[in-house]
């Protein structure tokens, strides 16, 4: 069994949950509910409305947008 280190935006998720007091799914859903929107608009919303730092906001938004891009259209 290997102990692989989490990479990419998900590496920030534990610290985001700890710092902002909500499970990561809360933040992912919040960002998803604002779509369609531009990446930096979503980052700005998390920073202005929820006190996120830039790196944490960027990680959440990047994760959501990558997931949406990978999802097939309905």
N, C-alpha and C positions, 0 to 999 in steps of 0.2 A: 504494500500500500504506500503510495507516494503522498507527500504532504506538499501539494502544489500551492504556490502563493497566488492569491487573487490578483489579477492585473487589470489595468484600465479603470474606467469610472467606478466599477464595483468595489475597487480597493478602498474607496472613500466611504462606502455605505455604513460600516460600523461607527465611524466617527461622526457621520452626519446624524445617525439615529441618536447617538449619545448627546451631541451638542444641541440639537434642535428639538429633542424630546418626542419625536414621532417615529413610527416604523417607516422604513424606506418606501414601502408601498404607498403610504400617505403622500409623500412628496412626488413619487412617480405619477400617481393618479392626478394630483393637483396640476402638474405640468401637462399631462395628457389632456386634461379638460380644457386647457387654453389653446389647443391646436385647432386650426393651423395658425402658427405664428413663427416668426424668425427666431433663430437660436438666441441671439443677443437680447431680444425682447423678453424671452422667457428667463434668461439669466438675470436681467434687470428686475423682473417681477419678483423673483425669489430674494434678491438682494434688498429691494426696496420694501416689500411687503412682509418678509419673513426673517430679515436680518442675516441672510446667508452671506458667507464670504464668497469671493469670486470663484475660487477653486471648487468649493462644494457645489455651488449653483451650476457651474459648468459641467461637473460630473453628472449631476442628476439630469440636466437637459440633454447632454450628449447621449446618455444611456437611453432616454426616451426616444430621441430622434433616430438613433441607430436602430432601435427596435421597430419603429414605425416604417423605416425604409426597408427593413428586412421582411416585413409582413406583406403577404400578398393582398392585393386590392380585393375588396368584397365583391 
